[in-house]
Amino acid sequence: YALSGIIGGYLSDRLGGADVLLVGAIGWSVFTLLTPVAAAINIPVLVICRILMGLFEGFCFPAVHALIGAHVPHIWVSSVTACATGASYVGTALTMWVTPVMIDVWGSWHIAFTVFGVLGLGWCVAWRRFSVGLVVAEPLRREEQATPAKPHQPKPDVKAALTTLFASKASIGVYAYLYNFFAYSYLLYMCLSWVPTQLTSRYGVSFSNLGFLAMLPYATQTIAGVAAGYGADIMLQQWKMRPQVVRNIMQIGAMLGSAVGLAGYVALSPTLAAGVFFLCVALSCSALSVAGMSVFHHHIAPTHAALLFGVANTVGTVAGMISVPLTGLMESSAVTASWPFFICVGQCIAASVLWGRFASVDRIV
């Protein structure tokens, strides 16, 4: 997943997001469906199956952002990005809610993978039917939507674009953007992997009630993200605020608000209700970033937005690869159980400072 995001971004910029998204969805649905079969064979086959699932899954978000860049007017980019991202939050929330129920009712974890694999393949059929017009129009629309380059700034090839983005005077803003992805993803992966365990160990939540309570923060995250996207577009269109100001408000607000929510969870949550409340605050505030860092690549590299997002998504995945096992090590001791949350707090504060100081929405390539 970490590596295929870059590949998916490159292919989406070259070939269009519609077909890349379809190939990715077919792949991850098939290997989700095959997971119980692979598990019944042996562990190595299961590992290979999950690697291939992640490989195809990495195509998803870069392809979606290529579609947004190609088909969505700039005045609606925040709203559409928020809806697309919110849909992923909804999927996460529903999965966390219904999966324990399915396992409890049918007595097997196999059913969850079968259901989600079949649903994914069903979506692929529908996407193939209704995305035909997108495939034809996409290359032209991408050029039409892109912010015009300066007269002396011809469209670079991929190698030149990457050099300009990552090895020029403007690169410090790109690295601030990438660090914000790292901090956001570290928080998100930690919560996805360890909040259910926290609710059980800290508050004694039963398995049957775990799904609904673990879902609540992601439900509020969805609502906050969609509201942030529409709010950002209103600021830009109706209030005539500068894009830099709007992106700063959203991204810095996301990071600082998440820090406040996580600190409250550790220090001010003796009861289950308080704990869930502060988790909702943290994840809801993090969703403001859909109108900050999640649209930043459309500003600075409109014709290479999917590739740049793929790089950022890879950085975020690396954050998850660090966050999940490190949190697990700390969770094993009562002395260090709260440390992962304070690490996230520090990262969020650092990310907000770096964004405010260095991130600029001026086009680079």
C-alpha positions in Angstrom: 0.0 0.0 0.0 2.8 2.4 0.9 4.6 1.9 -2.4 1.6 1.5 -4.7 0.2 5.0 -3.9 3.1 6.6 -5.8 2.6 4.2 -8.7 -1.2 4.9 -8.6 -0.5 8.6 -8.6 1.8 8.4 -11.6 -0.6 6.3 -13.6 -3.6 8.5 -12.7 -1.8 11.6 -13.9 -0.8 9.9 -17.1 -3.9 7.7 -17.9 -6.7 9.2 -15.9 -8.1 8.3 -12.5 -11.2 6.5 -13.7 -9.5 3.4 -15.1 -6.8 3.3 -12.4 -9.5 3.4 -9.7 -11.4 0.6 -11.4 -8.3 -1.6 -11.6 -7.5 -0.9 -8.0 -11.0 -1.6 -6.8 -11.2 -5.0 -8.7 -7.8 -6.0 -7.2 -8.5 -5.1 -3.6 -12.0 -6.6 -3.7 -10.8 -9.9 -5.1 -8.0 -10.3 -2.6 -10.4 -9.3 0.2 -12.7 -12.0 -0.9 -9.9 -14.5 -1.1 -8.5 -13.7 2.4 -10.5 -16.5 4.2 -9.4 -19.0 1.6 -5.8 -17.9 1.9 -6.0 -18.2 5.7 -7.2 -21.7 5.4 -4.1 -22.7 3.4 -1.3 -21.3 5.5 0.2 -18.1 7.0 2.6 -17.3 4.0 -0.3 -17.5 1.5 -2.4 -15.3 3.8 0.4 -12.7 4.0 0.8 -12.7 0.2 -2.9 -12.2 -0.2 -3.0 -9.2 2.2 0.1 -7.7 0.5 -1.6 -7.9 -2.9 -4.8 -6.4 -1.4 -2.8 -3.5 -0.1 -1.0 -3.1 -3.4 -4.3 -2.5 -5.3 -5.8 -0.5 -2.4 -3.0 2.1 -2.8 -4.3 3.1 -6.2 -7.6 4.4 -4.6 -6.9 7.9 -3.2 -4.4 9.1 -5.9 -7.0 8.1 -8.5 -9.8 9.9 -6.7 -7.7 13.1 -6.5 -6.9 12.8 -10.2 -10.6 12.7 -10.9 -11.2 15.7 -8.7 -8.4 17.6 -10.4 -9.8 16.7 -13.9 -13.5 17.2 -13.3 -14.2 19.6 -10.4 -14.0 23.4 -10.8 -11.5 24.9 -8.4 -14.3 26.7 -6.5 -15.7 23.3 -5.4 -12.5 21.4 -4.8 -12.8 21.6 -1.0 -16.4 20.4 -0.9 -15.9 17.5 -3.3 -12.7 16.5 -1.6 -14.5 16.6 1.8 -17.3 14.4 0.5 -14.9 11.9 -1.0 -12.9 11.8 2.2 -16.0 11.7 4.3 -17.2 8.7 2.3 -14.0 6.9 3.4 -14.8 7.9 7.0 -18.3 6.5 6.7 -16.9 3.2 5.4 -14.5 3.0 8.3 -17.3 3.8 10.8 -19.7 1.3 9.3 -17.1 -1.4 9.1 -16.2 -0.9 12.8 -19.9 -1.1 13.7 -21.1 -4.0 11.6 -18.1 -6.3 11.6 -18.4 -7.3 15.3 -22.1 -7.8 14.8 -21.5 -10.0 11.8 -18.9 -12.1 13.7 -21.2 -12.3 16.7 -24.2 -13.4 14.6 -22.5 -15.9 12.3 -19.8 -16.9 14.6 -17.0 -16.5 12.0 -14.7 -13.7 10.9 -14.9 -15.1 7.3 -18.3 -13.6 6.7 -17.0 -10.0 7.0 -14.4 -10.5 4.2 -16.8 -12.2 2.0 -19.5 -9.5 2.3 -17.0 -6.6 1.8 -15.4 -8.4 -1.2 -18.7 -9.0 -2.9 -19.8 -5.4 -2.3 -16.6 -4.1 -3.8 -17.0 -6.2 -6.9 -20.6 -4.9 -7.2 -19.3 -1.4 -7.0 -16.8 -2.1 -9.8 -19.6 -3.2 -12.1 -21.5 0.0 -11.4 -18.4 2.2 -11.8 -17.6 0.6 -15.2 -21.1 1.3 -16.4 -21.3 5.0 -15.3 -17.6 6.2 -15.6 -17.3 5.9 -19.4 -17.8 9.6 -20.0 -15.1 10.4 -17.4 -12.5 8.3 -19.2 -13.0 10.2 -22.4 -13.2 13.7 -21.0 -10.5 13.5 -18.3 -7.2 14.4 -20.0 -8.8 17.5 -21.6 -10.5 18.6 -18.4 -7.3 18.2 -16.3 -5.6 20.8 -18.5 -8.7 23.1 -18.4 -8.9 23.0 -14.6 -5.3 23.5 -13.9 -4.2 26.9 -12.6 -2.5 28.5 -15.6 1.3 28.4 -15.4 3.3 31.6 -15.6 4.5 32.5 -19.1 8.1 31.4 -18.4 6.9 28.2 -16.7 6.3 25.4 -19.2 4.7 22.2 -18.1 7.5 20.0 -16.8 7.8 16.2 -17.2 7.6 14.0 -14.2 11.3 14.0 -13.4 11.6 17.7 -13.7 8.4 18.2 -11.6 9.7 16.0 -8.8 13.1 17.8 -8.8 11.3 21.2 -8.6 9.0 19.9 -5.8 11.6 18.2 -3.7 14.9 19.9 -4.5 14.3 23.6 -5.0 13.8 26.7 -2.9 10.1 26.0 -2.8 10.6 22.5 -1.4 10.4 23.5 2.2 6.6 24.1 1.8 6.2 20.7 0.3 8.0 19.1 3.2 5.8 21.0 5.6 2.8 19.5 3.7 4.3 16.0 3.9 5.0 16.3 7.7 1.4 17.3 8.2 0.3 14.1 6.4 2.7 12.2 8.7 1.2 13.7 11.8 -2.4 13.3 10.7 -1.8 9.7 9.6 0.1 8.8 12.8 -3.0 9.9 14.8 -5.5 8.2 12.5 -3.7 4.8 12.4 -3.2 4.9 16.1 -6.9 5.5 16.7 -8.0 2.9 14.1 -5.8 0.2 15.6 -5.9 0.9 19.3 -9.0 2.9 20.3 -11.1 -0.3 20.5 -8.5 -1.8 22.8 -8.4 1.3 24.8 -12.2 1.4 25.2 -12.1 -2.3 26.4 -9.1 -2.1 28.8 -9.7 1.4 30.2 -13.5 1.4 30.4 -14.5 -2.3 30.3 -16.6 -2.0 27.2 -18.0 -5.4 26.1 -17.3 -6.8 22.6 -21.0 -6.5 21.6 -21.1 -2.8 22.4 -17.6 -2.0 21.1 -18.5 -1.5 17.5 -21.0 1.3 18.0 -18.8 3.2 20.5 -15.7 2.8 18.3 -17.7 4.1 15.4 -18.9 7.4 17.0 -15.6 9.3 16.6 -15.5 8.5 12.9 -19.2 9.4 12.4 -18.5 12.9 13.9 -15.3 13.0 11.8 -17.4 12.6 8.7 -19.8 15.3 9.6 -17.0 17.7 10.5 -15.1 17.0 7.3 -18.0 17.7 5.0 -18.8 20.8 6.9 -15.2 22.0 6.7 -15.2 21.4 2.9 -18.3 23.4 2.3 -17.2 26.0 4.8 -13.9 26.5 3.0 -15.6 27.0 -0.4 -18.0 29.5 1.2 -15.0 31.4 2.6 -13.4 31.5 -0.9 -16.4 32.2 -3.0 -18.7 34.3 -0.9 -16.4 35.9 1.7 -13.6 36.4 -0.9 -10.9 35.2 1.5 -7.5 34.4 0.1 -6.8 30.7 -0.5 -3.7 30.9 1.8 -5.7 32.2 4.7 -8.5 29.5 4.2 -6.0 26.7 4.0 -4.1 27.9 7.1 -7.3 28.2 9.1 -8.4 24.7 8.2 -5.0 22.9 8.5 -3.7 24.7 11.7 -7.2 24.3 13.2 -7.1 20.6 12.4 -3.8 20.0 14.1 -4.3 22.1 17.2 -7.8 20.9 17.7 -6.6 17.3 17.5 -4.0 18.0 20.0 -6.6 19.4 22.4 -8.9 16.4 22.0 -6.1 13.9 22.6 -4.8 15.7 25.6 -8.3 15.8 27.0 -8.7 12.1 26.5 -5.6 11.4 28.5 -6.1 14.0 31.3 -9.8 14.6 31.6 -11.6 11.4 30.8 -12.3 9.3 33.9 -15.6 8.1 32.5 -16.5 6.3 29.2 -18.7 9.3 28.1 -15.8 11.7 28.6 -13.4 9.4 26.8 -15.6 9.0 23.7 -16.3 12.8 23.8 -12.7 13.8 23.6 -11.9 11.2 20.9 -14.8 12.7 18.9 -13.2 16.1 19.4 -9.8 14.9 18.3 -11.0 13.1 15.1 -13.6 15.8 14.3 -10.9 18.5 14.4 -8.6 16.3 12.3 -11.2 16.3 9.6 -10.7 20.0 9.0 -7.6 19.0 7.1 -9.8 17.9 4.1 -9.9 21.7 3.3 -6.2 22.1 4.2 -3.6 19.6 3.3 -6.0 17.4 1.3 -6.4 20.0 -1.4 -2.9 21.5 -1.1 -1.5 19.5 -4.1 -4.2 20.9 -6.4 -2.8 24.4 -5.7 1.0 23.8 -6.0 1.1 21.0 -8.6 -2.3 20.8 -10.5 -1.0 18.7 -13.4 0.9 16.4 -11.0 -1.6 16.4 -8.2 -2.2 12.6 -8.1 1.5 11.8 -8.0 2.2 14.3 -5.2 -0.8 13.0 -3.3 0.6 9.5 -3.8 3.9 10.6 -2.3 2.0 12.1 0.7 -0.1 9.0 1.1 3.1 6.9 1.2 4.5 9.2 3.9 1.2 8.8 5.8 1.4 5.0 5.5 4.9 5.0 6.9 3.5 6.9 9.8 1.0 4.2 10.4 3.7 1.5 10.1 5.5 3.3 13.0 2.4 4.3 15.0 0.7 0.9 15.3 3.6 -1.3 16.6 5.0 1.5 18.7 1.7 2.2 20.4 1.3 -1.6 21.0 4.6 -1.7 22.8 3.6 1.2 25.0 0.1 -0.1 25.6 1.7 -3.2 27.2 2.7 -1.2 30.2 0.4 0.8 32.5 3.3 3.3 33.0 3.6 4.1 29.2 0.0 3.5 28.1 -0.7 7.2 27.7 2.5 8.1 25.9 1.2 7.4 22.4 -1.4 10.1 22.8 1.2 12.6 24.0 3.4 11.7 21.1 0.5 12.6 18.8 -0.1 15.8 20.7 3.5 16.9 20.1 3.4 15.9 16.4 0.2 17.8 15.8 1.6 21.0 17.4 4.8 20.7 15.4 2.8 20.2 12.2 0.7 23.3 12.8 3.8 25.4 13.3 5.5 24.1 10.2 2.4 24.6 8.1 1.9 28.2 9.3 5.5 29.1 8.7 6.3 27.4 5.4 3.2 26.0 3.5 2.3 28.3 0.6 -0.5 27.7 -1.9 1.5 29.3 -4.8 1.9 27.0 -7.8 5.3 25.4 -8.0 4.9 23.2 -11.1 
